[in-house]
Amino acid sequence: MDRVKLGFDKLTIYKFIWLVGLAIFFFASYDFANWFTSTRRDVGSIFLEWERSIPLCSWSIVPYWSIDLMCGLAILLVWSYRTLKILCFRLLSAQIICTIFFLIFSLKFFFDRPKLDGLPGLLFDILTRFDKPFNQVLSLHIILLVILWDFYANYLRGGWRCIVHILCLLIGLSVLTTWHHHFCDISTGLWVGCFCIWLWPDDGLSPLKNCQLPKQYVWSSLYFLLFLLLFSIAIYFSSWALWLLWFSGAFLLVSVNYLLFGAVGFQKQANGHFNLAVTILYLPYFIIMWINSRLWTFKNNPVDLICDNVYLGRIPSNNTLHTNHFTSIVDLCAELPITQFNGNYHSIPVLDMTPLTIEQCQQTAKIIEKYHQQGKLLVCCALGYSRSATAIIAWLLLTKRVSNLDEAITKVKVCRPNIVITTKQQLILTECFF
């Protein structure tokens, strides 16, 4: 069992962010899918005739509700960031897949549930206020149950494990005995739940990491999903939520940049700034990316000396520039502006989460070699972990300060331990210099 490498406080912050983010996404997407389906006139039902004999068990609403507690508790119980990420990616994937199915293959529950009294009746009434009978084909309840059952089975031992097994069986039956789902929803839900576990396996070796599509297509798809989500929320809630159209428009532009235009779509100027129109268009995205850059690096040094006056770091603040007195900056960040800087500045914008090309590796290596001879040089990107680290590794290889790629990566990692050089980026560096 891998132990947390992040500090307790930082892991707790990530748990809170994931918990709140998933809750907001769940209610927004689920409510929107139900509302949209309720406006259609062609919504049918699929069920088997023997399902008419399934009794309505009012008490089963209690285990039905319990999955919400299990979901929140699972996020709070995780012991490492890797485990948290795997669990939350599974839950997020489940919600995305279900929302798509609810919108495209709209079906509704066929039977009419009678009015119930007492506490079960109250719980049913609360549930039906947002859980409309249009969430069929896939049972999100079953999908979440599969994911959470797998988590708790690995987390708990002894008697607690047996209790969880019994509770999970009751939850699985409750989707039928509360008259919320038909049998076909359960079978398809089981398959999708297992698919989400397959997609994000415990060893972290997700098939997506070996996806043959270029990374920019993957990120374009993710930003397009964010655009659709925010656009849907804005249209559905209207009023104050219409401000989210600004956010959705920014994410749509980012998606198009990853798909078609590349880094040039951000139109970062030669001085590292953005003109007013571009700033307004992308402002929500710029703010989110700046906050993200600080969250990921707030426990690390803003900059670290690698060797020979060459420093590696994140996009610098005014305080960082004032403290270090850099003579030159080589900036590989496409999505964030540089603060006012009066020394030598060179921008080679590269999209976040994408590798540098052979040409960019050679270009940045030569520029670093030119500028570091004139004084302190900062090579930066949003975090100072990948794009800028790759540039310095390219410089070390070009100038023969190291004998091979592994030595170059190790040299940089000793000074800034959190750098990430992907396998694809390593292949590009090897092709470039060997």
VEXGUFI-549191 format. One record per residue (C-alpha): residue number from 0; residue in one letter; y, z, x. Coordinates in steps of 0.5 Angstrom, whole numbers, plus 2048, in hexadecimal, padded with zeros to 3 digits. Last residue first. Layout:
<tornus>
+------+------+-----+-----+-----+
| resi | resn |   v |   w |   u |
+------+------+-----+-----+-----+
|  NUM |    A |   Y |   Z |   X |
...
+------+------+-----+-----+-----+
</tornus>
This chain:
<tornus>
+------+------+-----+-----+-----+
| resi | resn |   v |   w |   u |
+------+------+-----+-----+-----+
|  433 |    F | 816 | 7C3 | 82B |
|  432 |    F | 81D | 7C5 | 829 |
|  431 |    C | 81E | 7C2 | 822 |
|  430 |    E | 816 | 7C1 | 820 |
|  429 |    T | 815 | 7C8 | 821 |
|  428 |    L | 81C | 7CA | 81E |
|  427 |    I | 81A | 7C6 | 818 |
|  426 |    L | 813 | 7CA | 818 |
|  425 |    Q | 816 | 7D0 | 818 |
|  424 |    Q | 81B | 7CF | 812 |
|  423 |    K | 814 | 7CD | 80E |
|  422 |    T | 811 | 7D4 | 810 |
|  421 |    T | 817 | 7D7 | 80E |
|  420 |    I | 81C | 7DB | 813 |
|  419 |    V | 81E | 7E2 | 810 |
|  418 |    I | 822 | 7E7 | 814 |
|  417 |    N | 822 | 7EE | 812 |
|  416 |    P | 821 | 7F1 | 819 |
|  415 |    R | 828 | 7EF | 81C |
|  414 |    C | 828 | 7F0 | 823 |
|  413 |    V | 820 | 7F0 | 824 |
|  412 |    K | 820 | 7EA | 81F |
|  411 |    V | 824 | 7E6 | 823 |
|  410 |    K | 820 | 7E6 | 829 |
|  409 |    T | 819 | 7E6 | 825 |
|  408 |    I | 81B | 7E0 | 822 |
|  407 |    A | 81D | 7DD | 829 |
|  406 |    E | 817 | 7DF | 82C |
|  405 |    D | 813 | 7DC | 826 |
|  404 |    L | 816 | 7D5 | 827 |
|  403 |    N | 815 | 7D4 | 82E |
|  402 |    S | 818 | 7D5 | 835 |
|  401 |    V | 81E | 7D9 | 834 |
|  400 |    R | 825 | 7D8 | 837 |
|  399 |    K | 823 | 7D1 | 837 |
|  398 |    T | 82A | 7CF | 835 |
|  397 |    L | 828 | 7CB | 82F |
|  396 |    L | 822 | 7D0 | 82D |
|  395 |    L | 827 | 7D6 | 82D |
|  394 |    W | 82C | 7D2 | 829 |
|  393 |    A | 827 | 7D0 | 824 |
|  392 |    I | 825 | 7D7 | 823 |
|  391 |    I | 82D | 7D9 | 822 |
|  390 |    A | 82D | 7D3 | 81C |
|  389 |    T | 827 | 7D6 | 819 |
|  388 |    A | 82A | 7DD | 819 |
|  387 |    S | 830 | 7DA | 816 |
|  386 |    R | 82C | 7D7 | 810 |
|  385 |    S | 827 | 7DD | 80F |
|  384 |    Y | 829 | 7E4 | 810 |
|  383 |    G | 831 | 7E4 | 811 |
|  382 |    L | 832 | 7E6 | 80A |
|  381 |    A | 836 | 7E1 | 807 |
|  380 |    C | 837 | 7DD | 80D |
|  379 |    C | 839 | 7DE | 814 |
|  378 |    V | 839 | 7DC | 81C |
|  377 |    L | 83F | 7E1 | 81F |
|  376 |    L | 841 | 7DF | 826 |
|  375 |    K | 845 | 7E4 | 82B |
|  374 |    G | 848 | 7E0 | 830 |
|  373 |    Q | 84A | 7D8 | 832 |
|  372 |    Q | 843 | 7D7 | 835 |
|  371 |    H | 840 | 7D9 | 82E |
|  370 |    Y | 843 | 7D3 | 82B |
|  369 |    K | 840 | 7CD | 82F |
|  368 |    E | 839 | 7D0 | 82F |
|  367 |    I | 83A | 7D2 | 827 |
|  366 |    I | 83C | 7CB | 826 |
|  365 |    K | 836 | 7C8 | 829 |
|  364 |    A | 831 | 7CC | 825 |
|  363 |    T | 834 | 7CB | 81F |
|  362 |    Q | 834 | 7C3 | 820 |
|  361 |    Q | 82D | 7C3 | 822 |
|  360 |    C | 82A | 7C8 | 81C |
|  359 |    Q | 82E | 7C4 | 817 |
|  358 |    E | 82B | 7BD | 819 |
|  357 |    I | 824 | 7C0 | 819 |
|  356 |    T | 826 | 7C3 | 812 |
|  355 |    L | 827 | 7CA | 810 |
|  354 |    P | 823 | 7CD | 80B |
|  353 |    T | 825 | 7CF | 804 |
|  352 |    M | 825 | 7D6 | 801 |
|  351 |    D | 82D | 7D5 | 801 |
|  350 |    L | 830 | 7CE | 801 |
|  349 |    V | 832 | 7CC | 808 |
|  348 |    P | 83A | 7CB | 80A |
|  347 |    I | 83B | 7CA | 811 |
|  346 |    S | 842 | 7CD | 812 |
|  345 |    H | 846 | 7CE | 819 |
|  344 |    Y | 84B | 7D3 | 81A |
|  343 |    N | 84F | 7D4 | 821 |
|  342 |    G | 854 | 7DA | 820 |
|  341 |    N | 859 | 7DB | 81A |
|  340 |    F | 854 | 7DE | 815 |
|  339 |    Q | 856 | 7DF | 80E |
|  338 |    T | 850 | 7E1 | 80A |
|  337 |    I | 84A | 7DC | 80A |
|  336 |    P | 848 | 7DA | 803 |
|  335 |    L | 841 | 7DB | 800 |
|  334 |    E | 83C | 7D5 | 7FD |
|  333 |    A | 83B | 7D1 | 803 |
|  332 |    C | 839 | 7D6 | 809 |
|  331 |    L | 838 | 7D3 | 80F |
|  330 |    D | 83E | 7D6 | 813 |
|  329 |    V | 83F | 7D5 | 81A |
|  328 |    I | 845 | 7DA | 81C |
|  327 |    S | 849 | 7DA | 823 |
|  326 |    T | 84D | 7DF | 827 |
|  325 |    F | 84B | 7E5 | 823 |
|  324 |    H | 84F | 7EC | 824 |
|  323 |    N | 849 | 7F0 | 821 |
|  322 |    T | 84D | 7F6 | 81D |
|  321 |    H | 852 | 7F1 | 81A |
|  320 |    L | 84D | 7EC | 818 |
|  319 |    T | 848 | 7F1 | 815 |
|  318 |    N | 84E | 7F4 | 811 |
|  317 |    N | 850 | 7EE | 80F |
|  316 |    S | 849 | 7ED | 80C |
|  315 |    P | 844 | 7E8 | 80F |
|  314 |    I | 83F | 7E4 | 80C |
|  313 |    R | 839 | 7E7 | 80F |
|  312 |    G | 836 | 7E8 | 816 |
|  311 |    L | 834 | 7E5 | 81D |
|  310 |    Y | 838 | 7E6 | 823 |
|  309 |    V | 839 | 7E2 | 829 |
|  308 |    N | 83C | 7E4 | 82F |
|  307 |    D | 837 | 7E3 | 834 |
|  306 |    C | 831 | 7E6 | 830 |
|  305 |    I | 82F | 7E8 | 829 |
|  304 |    L | 835 | 7ED | 827 |
|  303 |    D | 834 | 7EF | 820 |
|  302 |    V | 839 | 7EE | 81A |
|  301 |    P | 83A | 7F2 | 813 |
|  300 |    N | 835 | 7F7 | 815 |
|  299 |    N | 830 | 7F9 | 810 |
|  298 |    K | 830 | 7FE | 80A |
|  297 |    F | 834 | 7FA | 806 |
|  296 |    T | 831 | 7F3 | 808 |
|  295 |    W | 82D | 7F1 | 801 |
|  294 |    L | 832 | 7F4 | 7FD |
|  293 |    R | 838 | 7F1 | 800 |
|  292 |    S | 835 | 7EA | 800 |
|  291 |    N | 833 | 7EB | 7F9 |
|  290 |    I | 83A | 7ED | 7F7 |
|  289 |    W | 83D | 7E7 | 7FB |
|  288 |    M | 838 | 7E3 | 7F7 |
|  287 |    I | 83A | 7E6 | 7F0 |
|  286 |    I | 841 | 7E5 | 7F1 |
|  285 |    F | 840 | 7DD | 7F4 |
|  284 |    Y | 83C | 7DC | 7EE |
|  283 |    P | 841 | 7DF | 7E9 |
|  282 |    L | 847 | 7DB | 7ED |
|  281 |    Y | 843 | 7D4 | 7ED |
|  280 |    L | 848 | 7D0 | 7E9 |
|  279 |    I | 84E | 7D4 | 7EA |
|  278 |    T | 84D | 7D4 | 7F2 |
|  277 |    V | 84C | 7CC | 7F1 |
|  276 |    A | 853 | 7CB | 7EE |
|  275 |    L | 856 | 7D0 | 7F3 |
|  274 |    N | 854 | 7CD | 7F9 |
|  273 |    F | 84E | 7D0 | 7FD |
|  272 |    H | 84F | 7D3 | 804 |
|  271 |    G | 84B | 7D2 | 80A |
|  270 |    N | 851 | 7CF | 80E |
|  269 |    A | 84D | 7C8 | 80E |
|  268 |    Q | 84C | 7C9 | 806 |
|  267 |    K | 846 | 7CB | 802 |
|  266 |    Q | 845 | 7C6 | 7FD |
|  265 |    F | 840 | 7C9 | 7F9 |
|  264 |    G | 83C | 7C3 | 7F8 |
|  263 |    V | 83C | 7C1 | 7FF |
|  262 |    A | 837 | 7C6 | 800 |
|  261 |    G | 832 | 7C2 | 7FC |
|  260 |    F | 834 | 7BC | 7F7 |
|  259 |    L | 82E | 7BB | 7F3 |
|  258 |    L | 829 | 7C1 | 7F1 |
|  257 |    Y | 82C | 7C7 | 7F5 |
|  256 |    N | 833 | 7C4 | 7F3 |
|  255 |    V | 831 | 7C3 | 7EC |
|  254 |    S | 82E | 7CA | 7EB |
|  253 |    V | 834 | 7CD | 7EE |
|  252 |    L | 838 | 7C9 | 7E9 |
|  251 |    L | 834 | 7CC | 7E3 |
|  250 |    F | 835 | 7D3 | 7E6 |
|  249 |    A | 83C | 7D2 | 7E6 |
|  248 |    G | 83C | 7CF | 7DF |
|  247 |    S | 838 | 7D5 | 7DD |
|  246 |    F | 83D | 7DA | 7DF |
|  245 |    W | 843 | 7D7 | 7DC |
|  244 |    L | 83F | 7D6 | 7D5 |
|  243 |    L | 83D | 7DE | 7D6 |
|  242 |    W | 845 | 7DF | 7D4 |
|  241 |    L | 842 | 7DD | 7CD |
|  240 |    A | 83E | 7E4 | 7CD |
|  239 |    W | 845 | 7E7 | 7CA |
|  238 |    S | 844 | 7E3 | 7C4 |
|  237 |    S | 83E | 7DF | 7C3 |
|  236 |    F | 838 | 7E3 | 7C3 |
|  235 |    Y | 833 | 7DD | 7C3 |
|  234 |    I | 837 | 7D8 | 7C7 |
|  233 |    A | 839 | 7DC | 7CC |
|  232 |    I | 831 | 7DF | 7CD |
|  231 |    S | 82F | 7D8 | 7CD |
|  230 |    F | 834 | 7D5 | 7D2 |
|  229 |    L | 832 | 7DB | 7D6 |
|  228 |    L | 82A | 7DA | 7D6 |
|  227 |    L | 82B | 7D2 | 7D7 |
|  226 |    F | 82F | 7D3 | 7DD |
|  225 |    L | 82A | 7D8 | 7E0 |
|  224 |    L | 825 | 7D3 | 7DF |
|  223 |    F | 829 | 7CE | 7E2 |
|  222 |    Y | 82A | 7D3 | 7E8 |
|  221 |    L | 822 | 7D4 | 7E9 |
|  220 |    S | 821 | 7CC | 7E8 |
|  219 |    S | 826 | 7CB | 7EE |
|  218 |    W | 823 | 7D0 | 7F2 |
|  217 |    V | 81C | 7CD | 7F1 |
|  216 |    Y | 81F | 7C6 | 7F3 |
|  215 |    Q | 823 | 7C8 | 7F9 |
|  214 |    K | 81C | 7CB | 7FC |
|  213 |    P | 819 | 7C4 | 7FC |
|  212 |    L | 813 | 7C4 | 7F8 |
|  211 |    Q | 80D | 7C5 | 7FC |
|  210 |    C | 80C | 7CC | 7F9 |
|  209 |    N | 809 | 7D0 | 7FE |
|  208 |    K | 80D | 7D6 | 7FC |
|  207 |    L | 80C | 7D5 | 7F5 |
|  206 |    P | 805 | 7D6 | 7F6 |
|  205 |    S | 807 | 7DD | 7F7 |
|  204 |    L | 804 | 7E0 | 7FD |
|  203 |    G | 807 | 7E7 | 7FC |
|  202 |    D | 800 | 7EB | 7FD |
|  201 |    D | 800 | 7ED | 7F6 |
|  200 |    P | 801 | 7E7 | 7F3 |
|  199 |    W | 807 | 7E4 | 7EF |
|  198 |    L | 805 | 7DD | 7EC |
|  197 |    W | 7FE | 7E0 | 7EB |
|  196 |    I | 800 | 7E6 | 7E7 |
|  195 |    C | 805 | 7E2 | 7E3 |
|  194 |    F | 7FF | 7DD | 7E1 |
|  193 |    C | 7FB | 7E3 | 7DF |
|  192 |    G | 800 | 7E5 | 7DA |
|  191 |    V | 800 | 7DE | 7D8 |
|  190 |    W | 7F9 | 7DE | 7D7 |
|  189 |    L | 7F9 | 7E4 | 7D3 |
|  188 |    G | 7FF | 7E2 | 7CF |
|  187 |    T | 7FB | 7DB | 7CD |
|  186 |    S | 7F5 | 7E0 | 7CA |
|  185 |    I | 7FA | 7E5 | 7C7 |
|  184 |    D | 7FE | 7E0 | 7C3 |
|  183 |    C | 7F8 | 7DC | 7C1 |
|  182 |    F | 7F6 | 7E2 | 7BD |
|  181 |    H | 7FC | 7E3 | 7B9 |
|  180 |    H | 802 | 7E8 | 7BB |
|  179 |    H | 806 | 7ED | 7B8 |
|  178 |    W | 802 | 7EF | 7B2 |
|  177 |    T | 802 | 7F7 | 7B5 |
|  176 |    T | 7FA | 7F6 | 7B5 |
|  175 |    L | 7FA | 7F0 | 7B9 |
|  174 |    V | 7FF | 7F2 | 7BF |
|  173 |    S | 7FC | 7F9 | 7BE |
|  172 |    L | 7F6 | 7F6 | 7C1 |
|  171 |    G | 7F9 | 7F5 | 7C8 |
|  170 |    I | 7FD | 7FB | 7C8 |
|  169 |    L | 7F7 | 7FF | 7C6 |
|  168 |    L | 7F3 | 7FC | 7CC |
|  167 |    C | 7F9 | 7FE | 7D1 |
|  166 |    L | 7F9 | 805 | 7CF |
|  165 |    I | 7F1 | 806 | 7D0 |
|  164 |    H | 7F2 | 803 | 7D7 |
|  163 |    V | 7F8 | 807 | 7D8 |
|  162 |    I | 7F4 | 80D | 7D7 |
|  161 |    C | 7EF | 80B | 7DB |
|  160 |    R | 7F4 | 80A | 7E1 |
|  159 |    W | 7F7 | 811 | 7E0 |
|  158 |    G | 7F0 | 814 | 7E0 |
|  157 |    G | 7EF | 812 | 7E7 |
|  156 |    R | 7F4 | 80D | 7EB |
|  155 |    L | 7FA | 80A | 7E9 |
|  154 |    Y | 7FE | 804 | 7ED |
|  153 |    N | 7F9 | 7FE | 7ED |
|  152 |    A | 7F7 | 7FF | 7E6 |
|  151 |    Y | 7FE | 801 | 7E4 |
|  150 |    F | 801 | 7FA | 7E7 |
|  149 |    D | 7FB | 7F6 | 7E4 |
|  148 |    W | 7FC | 7F9 | 7DD |
|  147 |    L | 803 | 7F7 | 7DD |
|  146 |    I | 802 | 7F0 | 7DF |
|  145 |    V | 7FD | 7EF | 7D9 |
|  144 |    L | 801 | 7F3 | 7D4 |
|  143 |    L | 807 | 7EF | 7D6 |
|  142 |    I | 804 | 7E9 | 7D4 |
|  141 |    I | 800 | 7EC | 7CE |
|  140 |    H | 807 | 7EF | 7CB |
|  139 |    L | 80A | 7E8 | 7CD |
|  138 |    S | 805 | 7E5 | 7C8 |
|  137 |    L | 805 | 7DD | 7C9 |
|  136 |    V | 805 | 7D9 | 7C3 |
|  135 |    Q | 809 | 7DD | 7BF |
|  134 |    N | 810 | 7E1 | 7C0 |
|  133 |    F | 813 | 7DE | 7B9 |
|  132 |    P | 811 | 7E5 | 7B5 |
|  131 |    K | 818 | 7E8 | 7B6 |
|  130 |    D | 818 | 7EE | 7BB |
|  129 |    F | 81F | 7F0 | 7BB |
|  128 |    R | 820 | 7F4 | 7B5 |
|  127 |    T | 818 | 7F4 | 7B4 |
|  126 |    L | 817 | 7F9 | 7B9 |
|  125 |    I | 81C | 7FE | 7B6 |
|  124 |    D | 818 | 7FD | 7AF |
|  123 |    F | 811 | 7FE | 7B2 |
|  122 |    L | 813 | 804 | 7B6 |
|  121 |    L | 816 | 807 | 7AF |
|  120 |    G | 810 | 805 | 7AB |
|  119 |    P | 80B | 808 | 7B1 |
|  118 |    L | 810 | 80E | 7B0 |
|  117 |    G | 80F | 80F | 7A8 |
|  116 |    D | 80E | 809 | 7A4 |
|  115 |    L | 80C | 802 | 7A4 |
|  114 |    K | 80E | 7FB | 7A1 |
|  113 |    P | 809 | 7F6 | 7A0 |
|  112 |    R | 808 | 7F1 | 7A6 |
|  111 |    D | 808 | 7EA | 7A4 |
|  110 |    F | 803 | 7E5 | 7A7 |
|  109 |    F | 805 | 7DF | 7AB |
|  108 |    F | 808 | 7E1 | 7B2 |
|  107 |    K | 80D | 7DB | 7B4 |
|  106 |    L | 80C | 7D5 | 7B9 |
|  105 |    S | 811 | 7D2 | 7BD |
|  104 |    F | 80E | 7CE | 7C3 |
|  103 |    I | 814 | 7CC | 7C6 |
|  102 |    L | 819 | 7D2 | 7C6 |
|  101 |    F | 813 | 7D7 | 7C5 |
|  100 |    F | 810 | 7D4 | 7CB |
|   99 |    I | 816 | 7D3 | 7D0 |
|   98 |    T | 817 | 7DB | 7CE |
|   97 |    C | 810 | 7DD | 7D0 |
|   96 |    I | 810 | 7D9 | 7D6 |
|   95 |    I | 817 | 7DD | 7D8 |
|   94 |    Q | 815 | 7E3 | 7D6 |
|   93 |    A | 80E | 7E3 | 7DA |
|   92 |    S | 811 | 7E1 | 7E0 |
|   91 |    L | 816 | 7E7 | 7E0 |
|   90 |    L | 811 | 7EC | 7DF |
|   89 |    R | 80D | 7E8 | 7E5 |
|   88 |    F | 813 | 7E8 | 7E9 |
|   87 |    C | 814 | 7EF | 7E8 |
|   86 |    L | 80D | 7F2 | 7EA |
|   85 |    I | 80D | 7ED | 7F0 |
|   84 |    K | 814 | 7F0 | 7F2 |
|   83 |    L | 813 | 7F7 | 7F1 |
|   82 |    T | 80D | 7F7 | 7F5 |
|   81 |    R | 811 | 7F4 | 7FB |
|   80 |    Y | 816 | 7F9 | 7FA |
|   79 |    S | 811 | 7FE | 7FB |
|   78 |    W | 80E | 804 | 7F7 |
|   77 |    V | 80F | 802 | 7F0 |
|   76 |    L | 80F | 807 | 7EB |
|   75 |    L | 816 | 806 | 7E7 |
|   74 |    I | 814 | 7FF | 7E6 |
|   73 |    A | 80D | 801 | 7E3 |
|   72 |    L | 811 | 806 | 7DF |
|   71 |    G | 815 | 801 | 7DB |
|   70 |    C | 80F | 7FC | 7D9 |
|   69 |    M | 80B | 802 | 7D7 |
|   68 |    L | 811 | 805 | 7D3 |
|   67 |    D | 811 | 7FE | 7CF |
|   66 |    I | 80A | 7FD | 7CF |
|   65 |    S | 80A | 804 | 7CB |
|   64 |    W | 80D | 800 | 7C4 |
|   63 |    Y | 806 | 7FD | 7C3 |
|   62 |    P | 802 | 803 | 7C4 |
|   61 |    V | 806 | 807 | 7BF |
|   60 |    I | 806 | 801 | 7BA |
|   59 |    S | 7FF | 802 | 7BA |
|   58 |    W | 800 | 808 | 7B5 |
|   57 |    S | 801 | 803 | 7AF |
|   56 |    C | 7FB | 7FF | 7B0 |
|   55 |    L | 7FB | 7F9 | 7AC |
|   54 |    P | 7F4 | 7F6 | 7AB |
|   53 |    I | 7F1 | 7F0 | 7AE |
|   52 |    S | 7EE | 7EC | 7A8 |
|   51 |    R | 7F3 | 7E7 | 7A8 |
|   50 |    E | 7F1 | 7E5 | 7AF |
|   49 |    W | 7EB | 7E2 | 7AD |
|   48 |    E | 7EE | 7DC | 7AB |
|   47 |    L | 7F1 | 7DA | 7B2 |
|   46 |    F | 7F8 | 7DA | 7B3 |
|   45 |    I | 7FE | 7D5 | 7B5 |
|   44 |    S | 805 | 7D5 | 7B1 |
|   43 |    G | 80A | 7D0 | 7B0 |
|   42 |    V | 812 | 7D0 | 7B2 |
|   41 |    D | 815 | 7C9 | 7AF |
|   40 |    R | 81B | 7CC | 7AC |
|   39 |    R | 81E | 7CE | 7B2 |
|   38 |    T | 824 | 7D3 | 7B2 |
|   37 |    S | 81F | 7D9 | 7B3 |
|   36 |    T | 81D | 7D6 | 7B9 |
|   35 |    F | 824 | 7D6 | 7BD |
|   34 |    W | 824 | 7DD | 7BB |
|   33 |    N | 81E | 7DF | 7BD |
|   32 |    A | 81F | 7DC | 7C4 |
|   31 |    F | 826 | 7DF | 7C5 |
|   30 |    D | 823 | 7E6 | 7C3 |
|   29 |    Y | 81E | 7E5 | 7C8 |
|   28 |    S | 822 | 7E2 | 7CE |
|   27 |    A | 828 | 7E7 | 7CD |
|   26 |    F | 823 | 7ED | 7CC |
|   25 |    F | 81F | 7EB | 7D2 |
|   24 |    F | 824 | 7E9 | 7D7 |
|   23 |    I | 828 | 7F0 | 7D5 |
|   22 |    A | 822 | 7F4 | 7D6 |
|   21 |    L | 820 | 7F0 | 7DD |
|   20 |    G | 826 | 7F1 | 7E0 |
|   19 |    V | 827 | 7F8 | 7DE |
|   18 |    L | 820 | 7FA | 7E1 |
|   17 |    W | 821 | 7F5 | 7E7 |
|   16 |    I | 828 | 7F8 | 7E9 |
|   15 |    F | 825 | 7FF | 7E8 |
|   14 |    K | 81F | 7FE | 7EC |
|   13 |    Y | 823 | 7FB | 7F1 |
|   12 |    I | 828 | 801 | 7F2 |
|   11 |    T | 822 | 806 | 7F2 |
|   10 |    L | 81F | 801 | 7F8 |
|    9 |    K | 826 | 802 | 7FC |
|    8 |    D | 826 | 80A | 7FA |
|    7 |    F | 81F | 80B | 7FD |
|    6 |    G | 821 | 807 | 803 |
|    5 |    L | 81D | 800 | 804 |
|    4 |    K | 817 | 7FF | 808 |
|    3 |    V | 813 | 802 | 802 |
|    2 |    R | 80C | 803 | 804 |
|    1 |    D | 806 | 7FE | 803 |
|    0 |    M | 800 | 800 | 800 |
+------+------+-----+-----+-----+
</tornus>
